[in-house]
Amino acid sequence: TLTTRRLTVLAALLLQTGWAWSQALPIASPESVGVSSKRLEKISQAMQAEVEQKRLPGAVVMVARKGKLVYSQAFGKLNNGTDAPMQIDSVFRIYSMTKPLVSTALMMLVEDGKVQLTDPVSKYLPTFKSPMVSVATHDPLYNGVSFKLVPANKEPTIQDLLRHTSGLAYGELTKNTLVKDAYTQSGIYQPSIDFDARTPSSAEMVDRLGKAPLAQQPGTVWEYSLSVDVQGRIIEAVTGQRLGDFLQARMFQPLKMKDTGFAVSAANLPRLAEPFPKDPTTGAAVKLIDVSQTPGNDSGGAGGVSTAGDYLRFCQAMLDGGQLDGARIVSRPTVRLMTSDHLGSAIATPVSPGQLLLGTPGYSFGLGFLVRQADGVAAVHGSAGEFMWAGYAGTFFWADPKEQICAVYMTQAPSPLRAHYRRMLKALVAQSLVD
């Protein structure tokens, strides 16, 4: 096999002859931007070992520093059923990595003067007016806890949606029985497949969620939720466009993210990565969303598809203050606002954002991103100010402004080992820096 250094030289030669990588970031030798080629090989060794030991079906890893691509490798199989190899431009279901894209799109409307962070959600979606909240009460007849409905102290705002303090929940995660039952009965939560809220139409989705009780008083608790699906509905209500069409016009086309959307065309289905039929850790059957057809609604929380190269361009644009290659999607102050702490000390975090994503404290949440508060505390490499998120099927990205790093990891492995791979890749990228 070629070494990382040889691949870098080959890529540079291909660029000189007019050939372009699908990710379309300039390629540089690692050493020219303070990265060690030799130490980057540790990423290849580690990932190849995971594939050979059949813990991962396949993966793509890309790393950029100072706006230059220094590492781009595919591992394992695209589809173990057909024995097709993984490719650099393979397409992945990105699940919750759809969220940062949609939150950024909603902030575009804030920049357009059409939405304000303090606006109540009901200003755009009237079914969210005067919500009820399902609150826990002590009851010995129900194992010590039962739930009752009370009026919300206030309505959730746009900021609450962006920082997951809206009172919404996920049926897959909540322990609030009244909320879970309402989501199940309305078809928002489907026990047969995780994180698939794409079947109802946009109007049905809003109506069903608006009628369901909230799991928390708005603005009081950080709870990972369907908030970004509601963000997508607000974008549609304000613009009159389908969410995917708005994203295509305002983000995907300007950033040249040509393979990102909410469905995969028939022509591109052979590029779609697939998981193992069963999770190698648990033995449980793996079932991911069907992205071969246009969904009932473009699920802003978990319905997207993309490539490593496309997502790297979004990551780099946000790291560069909201622009890439002359195309600006949001302003530098907006990026700074989104990647700042929006929980503070007033918001309760029974499960902290960092524990959920990486299995470690040391992180808060901004407007659509996990954000690091300090160089220390967190038990992973990184710097204060870095921002990131991940997806149910194993995908992960992070941007570190201090180190000028963007990294994207794509796989289709919804395994209990997801946080392990996120931590591992952060360490492997960090150890390659030599300047």
N, C-alpha and C positions, 0 to 999 in steps of 0.2 A: 504494500500500500504506500501511497505517496505521503510524505510528511507534511505537516502544516506549512512549513516554509516553502516546500515545492509547490503546494497548492496556491500559496499566495503569489509566487512568481508566475505560475500559469495563469491565474486570474488577471494579473496585471497585463500580461501579453495579450490575452483575449480582449481586454478593454481597449488596448491600443489598436487592435484591428477592427474595432467597431462593434464587437459582440458585447451584449449587456446582460448582466445578471438580473433575475427577476426582482431582486430587492432594490436595485438601482441606487445604492449608496456607493460613493467612491471607495475603491479598494486601495489599501496602503499596506506596506510591510508593517508587521506589528512593532518592530523596533523603531520605526519612524515616529510612532506616537506613544512610546514608552511602555510597550508590552513585549514580553519575551516569547518568541516563537516556540522555543523549547518548552517553556512552562505551559503554553497553551495546549501542548500535546497531552497534558494531564487530563484535559477535558475529554479528548478523544479516547484515551485509555479507559477512563471511568465509564463513559457512556457505552463504549463497546463491550465492556465487561457486563454491564446491566443487560444488554441485548443478548449476549452469548449465554448468560445464565437465565434467560427467558423471564426476566422480571419486567422488561419493557418490550412492547412489540416493535417499536421504532421511534425515532425522534429526529428533530432538526434543531440545531443550536446555532444562533448567530450572535456575535459580539461586535459592537462598534465602540471605538474610542476617539474622542475629538472629531466626531463626525465621519470617521473612516472605518470601513469594514475591515476587521482584522481576523475574524474567524467565522467560517460558514461550513458546516458539516452536516450530512445526513447519515443516520445510523439505522440498521435493522430493516424491517419490512414495512412497506406501505400497507400491504394487505397480506396477512399470513395465510389467508384462504387461497389466494392465487399465487403466492410466493413472490409477488411483485416487490422490488426493492423500494425503500424510501428514497424520495428525491428532494432536492433543495426547494423546489417550488410546489411541494405537496400541499394540499388544502386540508385544513383541520377545523373541526367544530371547536370554537373557542369559548363557548358557554359564557362565564362571567367576565371574560376579557372583552365582551361586548360592552360591559358597563362603562369603562372609561371613555370609550368612543361616544356613547350616547350622552354621558354627563358633559363631555366637552361640547357636543352639539347643542345641548340645552344652554350652556354658557354663551354660545354664539347668539342666542336670542336675548340673553341678558345684555350682551354688547350691542345688539340691534335696538335696544330700548323697548323691546316688546314684552319682556318679563323682568320682574324684580325678585331677588332672593327672599324678600319679606312677604311676597304675595301668598295668600292662602291658596292651596291646591284647588279649592272649590271655585276660585275665580275663573279657572279654565275648564274644570271638570265638576259641574254642579252636583253630581251624585256624591261627592265627598263633603258636602255641606252637613254640618252638625253631626259628626260621627259619634258612635258609641264605642266604648272601650271595655274589653273583657278583662276584669281584674280578679286576681286570685284572692280567695278568702279561706280562712282556716275552717275545715269541716271534717270531723272525725269519721263521718260516714263515707267519705271519698278519699281514703288514705291520707287524710289530713288537709287536702286542698280541693277546693271546688272553685268555679268561676261564675261571676255574675256581671251583668252589663250595667255600666254607669255612663253618663254623658261625658264626653271629652272636655277637659279643662280649657282647651283651645283647639283650633283647627291646625292640621299640619301645613307647613309652608314649603315653598320651593327649596329653601335651604335644608329643611328636614328631609326632603326626598334625596337631595344630593349627598347628605352625610349619614343617611340611614337612621334618622331619629324620628321618622314619620309615624311610628306606631304600626306600620305594616310588618308582615313577617313572611316566612317561607313555610309552606305546609310540610316540607321535608324536614325542617329544623325546629319549628316551634313546639313547645310543651303545653301551650295554651289550647285546651281542648275545644273551647267554643270557636276559636279562630280556625283551628285545623278542620273542624267539622264543616264550618261555613265554606272554606276553600275547597274541601272535598266535594261537598254537595253541589257546588256551583261549577265544578270542573276546572277550577283554577289549579288545584293540586290533584295530580293523578298518581295514586300509589303504585301503579304499574311501571312508571318511568319517572326518573328523577329530573326535576328542573325543566319541565316542558310545559310552558304556558302559552304555546303558539296556536292552539286549536281555535279558541274563540276569536271572533272578529275584534277589531279595536273597540268598537262601541260596546260589544258584549263584555269585553274584558273590564272596561271602565265601570259598567253598570254592576257587574258581579262584585268587583272589589269594593266599590263604593257602598254596597249594601252589607258587606261583611264587617264584623266588629274589628277594631284595632286591638293589637296585642299589648300595647303600652300607651301611656299618656304621651301625646306628641311632644317632642322636644326634651324628653327626660332620659331616654335610654337608647344606647346604640344597639340596634338589632339588625343583623344582615337580613335583607328582605327583598320584596318585589318592588321596592321604591323606584328602581330604574325602569321597570316596565311602565310604571306610571309616568315617569319622565318622558318616555317615548310617546305616550298618549298626549301629553301636554304639547310636545313638539308638533304633533299632527294637528291638534286643535288650534294652535296659534298660526301655523303655516298653511293649513289646508292640504298638506302633502302627506303621503305615506312616509313613515319614518325612514325606510330604506332609500326612498327617492331623495329626501332631504339630505341624508348623509352622503349619498352619491354625489350630489351637486356641490355641497359645501365642504366635504372632507375627502372622500375617496378619490374623486377626480383631481382636485387640486394637488393632493399628495401622491398621486399616481399609485393608489392602492387598488390595482385592477382586479384582484381576486377576492376582495372583501365584500361581504353582503350578508343576506339572510337565507340564501339557497344556492345550490350548486347546479349549474346548467348540465344538461345531458352530455355535452361535449367535454365537460371538465370532471365528470364523475369518476373517470379512471384515475384522476389525481387525488381523490379523496382518501385520506388515511383512515384506517379501521383499527379497532382495538382487538385484543385477544377475545375469543368467545367467552372465556371465564377469567376472572381475576386470579392471577397466580398466587396472590397472598391469601385470599379468603375462599377461593373456589366458587364464589358467587357468579352467576351469569351477568355479563355486561351488556347493557342495552343503552345505546346513545340515540339522540334525536335523529329523525329522518330529515335530511336537508336536501333531498332530491326534488322536492316540490315546493312551490310558493306557500308559505304558512298562512294561517288565518289572520295572524297579526305578526308584525315584525317585533319579536320579543327583545326589547332593549336590555333586559337583564341577563339573557342566556341563549339567544337565538342565532348569534353570528357565526360566520365562517371566515377564515382568513388564511394567509400563508405567513411563514416566519418573516419573509422579506417585506411584505406589506406592513405587518405590525411593527417591524423595526423602523419603518419610515414614520409611522405615527409616534413611536417612542422618541425618535430623534427630533421630530418637529416640536414635541412638548419640551424636550431637554433644551432645545434652541430657542425657547421663549415663544413658541406658538407658530413657528414658520420653518419651512424647508424648501431649499432651491427656489427662493423667491415667492413661494406660495404661502401666504399667511392665513391660518385658520382662526386663531384667537391672538390676543395681545399678550405681551410679556406680563403686565400686571394681572391679567386674568389667570395665566398659568401660576403665578406666584400665589394668588388667592386660592386656587384649587389645590395646590400642594402644600398649604399651610394647615396647622392643626385647627379643626373646627369642633372639637369635642370639649377641650379645656377641662376644667375641674367640675363643671356643673352637670355634665352628662354621665350617667352611670354606664359602666361597661362590665356587666356580669361575665360576658365572654369578650375579652379584649380583641380588637382588630388584629393585632400581631399574633396572638395565640391562635386565632382562627386560621390565619394564612400560613404562618411559619412555625407555630408552636413555641413562640417566645414573646415576652412583653417587650416594651421599648418602642412601640409604634402607636400612633393615633390614626385618625381618619380625617381627610380633607373633604373636598367636593368631588367625589368619584375615585379617589385614590387612597391607598394606605400610605401614610407618611411617617418618616422616621424623625423622632424628636431630638435625639442626641447621638453622638458617636458611640456612647456606651449603653449599658443596660441590656440592649438586645443581644441575644446569644448567637448572632450571625454577623458576618462582615458587612460593612456599609457605613455610610456617613450621614450626619444630620442633614435633613432636607431631601433625602432620596424618596422616590415615590414608585409605586408598583401596584399590581394586582395579578390575579391568577384565575384559572377556570376549572370547573368540575372535572373535565376530562384530562387534566394534568398540565395544561398550558400555563405559562408563567412569563412575566416580563418585569424588568425593573430599570429605572433610570437614576443615576447618581450624579447630580450636578457638580459636586465637588471633584469627583474623579473623572467626570465627563465620559461616563460609561452608559451605554444602552445595551441590554441583552434580552434576547427572546428565546424561549424554550417551548417547542411545540411537540406534543405527543398526544396519543389517544389512550390514556391509561387512568381511568377514574379509580385509583387504588388508594388504600390507606397510607401508601408510601409517598403521596404527593408532596407533603411538607418536607419529607426527607430529601427529595430531589431538588426542591427549591433551595433548601439550605446548602446542599452539596454544590449546586451550580454557583451560588453566590461565593462560596469559598474558593472554588476552582478559578473563577474569573478574577477574584481579588488577588490570589497568589500569583497571577500572571503579570501583574503590574510591577514594573521595575524602575520607574522614574521617581 
